[in-house]
Amino acid sequence: MSIKYIAKQFGREHLGVWRHPWLLFGVGTLLLSFVIVATFLRFGGQTVGADTTRIVQVYLDGQQQIVPTRATTVADLLERLKINVNDKDIVEPAIDTPITEDGFTVNVYKAEPVLVIDDGQRRVVETAQPTPRAVARAAGLKVYAEDVVQTEPVELSNPTEALRNGLIARKVVIDRATPVSINLYGKALALRTHAATVGELLAEKNIKLKSGDTLKPAAQTRLDGDSRIFIVRHGNTIETKEEVIPAPIETVSDPAMLAGSQRIENEGAPGKKVVTYEVELRNGQEVARKILQEVIATPALTRVVVVGTKPIPGGNAALLLSLRTCETGGNYQTNTGNGYYGAYQFSAATWNSMGTAYPSAQVAPPAVQDDAALRLARRSGFHSQFPGCSAKLSLPAYPY
């Protein structure tokens, strides 16, 4: 509204009022307050400050979006983005995880109907599990290491198949191995196999008959769920031992995850092998032994660990680089035999307290060692955990 307009409406005697500086100040203050309130409401009822805003990546069923947010936890972020999750969905990291830095990544896998075919038996389970074996477990099925579990295409082009299956997103098929019993030199073993005959089973399990061994039934006998096989040997003493096969660890790098963060893609499981020795005795004392058979009764399943490789923000990456360079020259595989391991020279006890997926520091990937060192320094400080190099490098008391 212009001053001229006011003068025409109210007369020149009122014009002086609008020129009064205190009145203009009051009107300006009122307008500014209106702008502040509107901005406050526009940004979700939070004060605007660069130090409270984080840039995060959200993957919803593989689709990426990058958003600025003032959310303080994963649950808060999902609520703001109107992403609803239920107990069957998978959220990584957990919904109570705090968001403390830029580059934070959240993965959301929505549950979907999956058809599971188990030796011809069909069932539909709603799950967000990414791997076929995990889907089978979500369906309440026990699967063995020898079973073949795989994802197969959904036959949408076949109307009969589509009508029979209903609205499904994936199909997981389980090809069960046949359970058989084999008595190896007096040691009973429960095995599972896809072999069709006794001879094929022996070849699959690398069981080689020695001179003097007796096999029943014959090698060409076909296997079924009730098959029992005997290998008998006469002569010297036979000793059989069961041994654990450690689960191998496969590490997969993910450049979208922050360095040091990790998730378990597949839990894995240890296996079991049976080693049979022929023991030669003389006057009741063992004088020699040799391995007759080494049979893998249960194969080990690989543990798959996904580790982040995205650089740690805030200058901590530079601190860690200088620290490990001082400690070991930056060699992550260091094992000098002095009771300390890895790039940061962890003791066995300290490493075990960090709760990683790796038995010792020097076998862990660089990103996992970096994360452990950073968490350790945040817990009790650089000077407490790495006193020599911290003093030499004049490191700060705690990470940034």
C-alpha positions in Angstrom: 0.0 0.0 0.0 1.6 3.4 -1.1 1.9 6.5 1.0 0.1 8.5 -1.8 -2.9 6.2 -1.6 -3.0 6.5 2.2 -2.9 10.3 1.9 -5.8 10.3 -0.5 -7.8 8.0 1.7 -7.2 9.5 5.1 -6.0 13.1 4.4 -2.7 14.7 4.7 -3.0 15.0 8.4 -2.6 11.2 8.7 0.4 11.0 6.4 2.9 11.9 9.1 1.9 8.9 11.1 3.2 6.5 8.4 6.5 8.4 8.2 7.1 7.8 11.9 10.3 5.7 12.3 9.0 3.6 15.3 5.9 2.6 13.4 7.9 1.6 10.4 10.2 -0.5 12.7 7.2 -2.3 14.1 5.7 -3.1 10.7 9.1 -4.4 9.5 9.5 -6.6 12.6 6.1 -8.0 12.1 6.9 -8.9 8.4 10.2 -10.5 9.4 8.5 -12.6 12.0 6.0 -13.8 9.4 8.9 -14.9 7.1 10.7 -16.7 10.0 7.5 -18.6 10.9 6.8 -19.5 7.3 10.4 -20.8 6.9 10.1 -22.8 10.1 7.0 -24.5 8.9 8.4 -25.0 5.4 11.4 -27.1 6.9 9.3 -29.4 9.0 9.2 -27.3 12.2 13.0 -27.3 12.6 15.5 -24.4 12.8 17.6 -24.0 9.8 21.3 -24.6 10.3 24.0 -26.1 8.1 25.5 -28.0 11.0 22.3 -30.0 11.5 21.8 -31.0 7.8 23.2 -34.2 6.5 23.3 -35.5 2.9 22.2 -39.1 2.9 21.7 -41.8 0.2 18.6 -43.9 0.4 18.2 -47.1 -1.7 14.6 -48.3 -1.8 14.6 -51.7 -3.6 17.7 -50.7 -5.4 16.4 -47.2 -6.5 18.7 -44.4 -5.3 17.7 -41.0 -4.0 20.1 -38.5 -2.4 18.4 -36.1 0.0 19.4 -33.4 2.5 17.9 -34.1 5.9 17.8 -33.0 9.6 16.7 -36.5 10.7 18.6 -37.8 13.6 18.0 -41.5 13.2 17.2 -43.9 10.4 13.6 -44.2 11.7 13.2 -40.4 11.7 14.5 -40.3 8.1 12.1 -42.9 6.8 9.2 -41.2 8.5 10.1 -37.9 6.9 10.4 -39.5 3.5 7.1 -41.3 4.1 8.7 -44.7 3.6 6.6 -47.2 5.6 8.3 -50.4 6.8 7.0 -53.4 8.6 8.6 -56.3 10.4 9.1 -58.3 7.2 11.0 -55.5 5.4 14.8 -55.2 5.8 16.4 -51.9 6.8 20.2 -51.6 6.8 21.4 -50.2 9.1 18.9 -50.8 11.9 16.2 -48.1 12.3 17.5 -46.9 15.6 21.0 -46.1 14.1 21.9 -42.4 14.5 22.7 -40.3 11.4 25.8 -38.4 12.4 27.6 -37.6 9.1 27.3 -36.8 5.4 27.4 -39.7 3.0 25.2 -41.9 5.3 23.6 -44.7 3.3 20.3 -46.5 4.1 19.1 -49.6 2.3 15.4 -50.5 2.4 14.3 -53.9 1.0 10.5 -54.2 0.8 9.0 -57.6 1.4 7.4 -59.2 -1.7 5.6 -62.5 -2.4 8.1 -65.2 -3.4 7.1 -68.7 -4.6 9.2 -71.4 -3.1 9.2 -74.9 -4.7 10.6 -77.6 -2.5 10.9 -80.9 -4.4 7.6 -80.1 -6.1 5.8 -78.7 -3.0 4.8 -75.1 -3.5 4.4 -72.3 -1.0 4.3 -68.5 -1.1 6.2 -66.5 1.5 6.3 -62.7 1.8 9.9 -61.8 2.5 12.6 -59.2 1.7 15.5 -61.7 2.0 17.9 -61.2 -0.9 19.5 -64.7 -1.3 17.7 -67.9 -2.2 18.8 -69.8 0.9 17.6 -66.9 3.2 14.2 -67.0 1.4 14.0 -70.7 2.1 14.7 -70.1 5.8 12.1 -67.4 5.8 9.6 -70.0 4.5 10.4 -72.1 7.5 12.4 -74.7 5.5 15.6 -76.3 6.6 18.1 -76.5 3.8 21.4 -78.4 3.9 24.7 -77.5 2.3 24.3 -80.1 -0.3 20.9 -78.9 -1.4 20.8 -76.8 -4.6 18.8 -73.6 -3.9 18.5 -71.1 -6.7 16.3 -68.3 -8.1 14.6 -69.2 -11.4 12.7 -66.8 -13.8 9.0 -66.3 -13.2 7.2 -67.6 -16.2 4.9 -64.6 -16.8 4.6 -65.5 -20.5 2.8 -68.7 -19.6 -0.8 -67.8 -18.7 -1.4 -71.2 -17.0 1.8 -70.8 -14.9 1.0 -67.2 -14.0 -2.6 -68.1 -12.9 -1.3 -71.0 -10.8 1.4 -68.9 -9.1 -0.6 -65.7 -8.6 1.1 -62.4 -8.2 4.6 -63.3 -7.3 7.8 -61.3 -7.7 10.4 -64.2 -7.5 10.6 -68.0 -7.7 13.1 -70.0 -5.6 13.5 -73.7 -6.4 15.1 -76.2 -4.0 16.6 -79.4 -5.4 17.1 -81.7 -2.4 20.1 -83.9 -2.0 19.4 -87.6 -1.2 20.3 -88.6 2.4 22.3 -91.8 2.6 24.2 -93.6 5.3 27.7 -94.9 4.8 29.7 -97.0 7.3 33.4 -96.3 6.7 35.6 -98.8 8.5 33.1 -98.9 11.4 32.4 -95.2 11.5 28.8 -94.3 10.5 28.4 -91.2 8.4 25.2 -89.4 7.4 25.7 -87.8 4.0 23.6 -86.1 1.4 24.3 -86.4 -2.3 23.0 -85.7 -5.8 24.8 -88.9 -7.1 22.6 -91.5 -8.7 24.6 -94.6 -7.8 26.9 -95.9 -5.0 29.9 -95.5 -7.4 29.1 -91.9 -8.2 28.7 -91.2 -4.5 32.2 -92.6 -3.8 33.6 -90.5 -6.6 31.8 -87.3 -5.4 33.1 -87.7 -1.8 36.5 -88.7 -3.0 36.3 -92.1 -1.3 38.8 -94.5 -2.9 38.7 -98.2 -2.2 42.0 -99.6 -1.1 43.4 -103.1 -1.6 41.6 -105.4 0.9 38.5 -103.2 1.2 35.0 -104.7 0.8 32.1 -102.6 -0.6 28.5 -103.4 -0.1 26.2 -102.9 -2.0 27.9 -102.9 -5.4 29.1 -99.7 -7.1 26.3 -99.8 -9.7 23.5 -99.9 -7.1 21.1 -96.9 -7.4 20.7 -94.7 -4.4 17.5 -93.8 -2.6 16.6 -92.2 0.8 17.1 -95.6 2.6 20.5 -96.5 1.1 23.1 -97.9 3.5 26.6 -98.4 2.3 29.4 -100.4 4.1 33.2 -100.2 3.5 35.0 -102.8 5.6 38.7 -103.4 6.0 40.5 -106.2 7.8 44.0 -106.0 9.3 45.6 -103.1 11.2 43.7 -100.9 13.6 41.4 -98.3 12.0 41.0 -94.9 13.7 38.5 -92.3 12.6 38.3 -88.6 13.7 35.9 -85.8 13.0 37.4 -82.4 12.2 35.8 -79.0 11.7 36.2 -77.2 8.4 36.2 -73.4 9.2 33.7 -71.4 7.1 35.7 -69.5 4.4 35.2 -65.7 4.4 34.5 -63.8 1.2 34.8 -60.0 1.4 32.8 -57.8 -1.1 33.5 -54.1 -1.3 30.7 -51.6 -1.5 31.8 -48.1 -2.5 28.4 -46.7 -1.4 28.9 -47.7 2.2 31.2 -45.7 4.5 34.6 -47.2 5.1 34.6 -49.4 8.1 30.9 -50.2 8.0 29.9 -53.7 7.2 27.0 -56.1 6.8 26.7 -59.8 6.6 25.3 -60.9 3.2 25.4 -64.6 4.1 26.1 -66.0 7.5 27.9 -69.1 6.3 28.5 -72.2 8.4 31.5 -74.4 9.3 31.6 -77.8 7.7 32.7 -81.2 9.0 35.1 -83.8 7.6 35.9 -87.4 8.7 39.5 -88.5 8.5 40.2 -92.3 8.7 43.7 -93.5 9.6 45.2 -97.0 9.4 47.3 -97.4 12.5 50.1 -99.9 12.7 50.8 -101.3 16.1 53.8 -103.2 17.4 53.7 -104.7 20.9 50.6 -102.5 21.6 52.4 -99.3 20.7 51.7 -97.2 17.6 54.6 -97.2 15.2 53.1 -95.7 12.1 49.8 -94.3 10.7 48.6 -93.2 7.3 45.4 -91.5 6.1 43.1 -94.0 4.3 40.3 -91.6 3.6 39.4 -87.9 4.1 35.7 -87.4 3.5 33.9 -84.1 3.7 30.7 -85.1 5.5 29.3 -81.5 5.5 30.8 -78.8 3.2 31.4 -75.4 4.7 29.3 -72.5 3.5 31.1 -69.3 2.7 30.5 -66.3 5.0 30.0 -63.2 2.8 30.9 -59.9 4.4 30.1 -56.6 2.6 32.4 -53.8 3.7 32.2 -50.1 2.9 35.1 -48.4 1.0 33.7 -44.9 0.9 36.3 -42.5 2.5 35.5 -41.5 6.1 34.7 -37.7 6.2 35.8 -35.2 8.7 39.6 -35.7 8.4 39.7 -39.0 10.2 41.0 -40.8 7.1 44.1 -38.7 7.3 44.6 -39.4 11.0 44.3 -43.1 10.4 46.7 -43.0 7.5 49.4 -41.3 9.6 48.7 -43.7 12.5 49.0 -46.9 10.6 52.0 -45.6 8.7 53.7 -44.9 12.0 52.7 -48.3 13.5 53.5 -50.7 10.6 54.3 -48.7 7.5 50.7 -49.1 6.6 50.9 -52.9 6.1 47.5 -54.4 7.0 48.8 -58.0 7.0 51.5 -57.4 9.6 52.2 -60.3 11.9 55.6 -59.9 13.5 55.1 -62.6 16.1 55.1 -60.1 19.0 51.4 -60.7 19.9 50.2 -57.7 18.0 48.5 -57.8 14.5 47.4 -55.8 11.6 48.1 -52.2 10.4 47.3 -50.8 13.9 48.9 -53.6 16.0 45.9 -54.9 17.8 46.4 -57.4 20.6 44.2 -60.5 20.2 42.1 -59.5 23.2 41.5 -56.0 22.0 40.6 -57.2 18.5 38.1 -59.7 19.8 36.4 -57.0 21.8 35.7 -55.1 18.6 33.1 -57.6 17.4 34.2 -58.0 13.8 33.6 -61.0 11.6 37.3 -61.8 11.4 39.3 -64.0 13.8 42.4 -61.8 13.8 43.3 -58.3 12.7 45.8 -59.2 10.0 43.3 -61.2 8.0 40.6 -58.5 8.1 40.1 -56.1 5.1 41.7 -52.7 5.4 38.3 -51.0 5.8 37.4 -53.2 8.8 40.7 -52.5 10.5 40.3 -48.8 9.9 36.8 -48.9 11.4 38.0 -50.9 14.4 40.9 -48.4 15.1 38.5 -45.5 14.8 36.0 -47.0 17.2 38.7 -47.9 19.6 40.1 -44.3 19.5 36.5 -42.9 20.0 36.1 -45.2 23.0 39.2 -44.4 24.9 41.3 -41.9 22.9 44.3 -42.1 20.6 46.8 -41.5 23.4 45.4 -44.4 25.5 45.3 -47.0 22.7 48.3 -45.9 20.5 50.5 -44.0 23.0 53.8 -44.1 21.1 52.7 -43.0 17.6 50.1 -40.6 19.1 52.8 -38.7 20.9 55.2 -38.9 17.9 52.5 -37.6 15.5 50.9 -35.2 18.0 47.5 -36.7 17.3 44.4 -35.2 18.9 43.0 -36.8 22.0 40.0 -38.2 20.1 38.9 -38.5 16.4 37.0 -35.7 14.7 
